[in-house]
């Protein structure tokens, strides 16, 4: 896809994106870890809600 920016503006964008603060290495995405975190959160909140109903009713 061709850039709609002028060459000067594109050079500024390229300089900005090549700055060290924009070159941070990211850890790989781990979907199973996210799934376990969501499941654990749902279980904990479910247990908490049951505990609240036990205390209040």
N, C-alpha and C positions, 0 to 999 in steps of 0.2 A: 504494500500500500504506500503510495507516495505521500510525503509529508506536505501539509498545507502551510507550513511555516516558511518564512524566508530563510535563506542560508545563514544569516547572522543570528536569527532567533533560534534556529536548530542547533547552531554551535553553542549558544548559551545554555540551551536545554541539555545538550550532551555534556558540557562542562559541569553543570549542576548535578546530573545523575552520576557522573564519574567521581564525585567527591567521596572521601573516605567514609563519611557518616551514612552514605547510601549504599555501602558495600558490605553490610553486615551479613555474616553467614547465618543461615537459619537451620534449625534442627529439622530433620525429616518429619513429615506428618505421620502420626501413628493413629490410625482410625480405631484399632482395638482398644488402645488406652483411653481414647475419648469415650468409646462405648461403655467401658467398665466404669469410668467416672460418672457417666450419666446414670447408669444402673445403680451405682452406689448412692448417688444423690437421691434418686427416687425411693430407694429402700429406706434411707435414713429419714427422709421427709415423711414417708408413710408410717414408719415406726413412731416418729414424733407426733404425728396426728393421732395415732391410736392412743399414745400416752396422754395426750391432751384430753381426748374424749373420756378416758378412764378417770382422769382427775376431775373433770368438770361435770360429768353426768352420773 
